[in-house]
């Protein structure tokens, strides 16, 4: 059993694997009272004024306590982030990470406007949204309950998130993630293809990042 789990983890592409394992580790640490959520959330005052810059990273890694909502977000993020990294970003892990970094920066900029202290769920919806736009004709069955085409997947998941949590505020972060995902898709695909005729600064990682991840 252990070998099976190890093999499955090893088969997950590196960016998705690192993100998923980090999210699990932080939630377990919170569950074991090794750290507190108040040490992980992001605010400009805490990060800049109080000199706690790690919050700009941990806010994207904490998916909440180990409950049904945690399993829901982690499962769908891991599934579609892996599929995206293995298809559209095959052998381009630096470009995938760069896209996530740009999306994270957008979320940090707008976070004061939407009062979302933790930005893990919004960022997790970015690869889900990108995968759905990259496979517009793919048919999906969600939980064996409804059949949809891929472009409707993000909104369907927002609806399920609302049902799980029972409040609009719980699904607000997922909606914000869809908005940022749409901007990321426009910059990465539409703008690069139609306006620039090729890859742009938004779709190609800086040379330093590419060298660091061995993509040169």
ABEGO torsion letter per residue (X at the ends): XAAAAAAAAAABBAAAAAAAAAAAAAAAAAAAGABBAAAABBBAAAAAAAGBAAAAAAAAABAEBBBAAAAAAAAAAAAAAAAAAABAABGBAAAAAAAAAAAAAAAAAAAAAAGBABAAAAAAAAAAAAAAAABAABBBBBGGABBBBAAAAAAAAAAAAAAAAGBAAAAAAAAAAAAAAAAAAAAAAAAAAAAAGEBBAAABBBAAAAAAAGAX
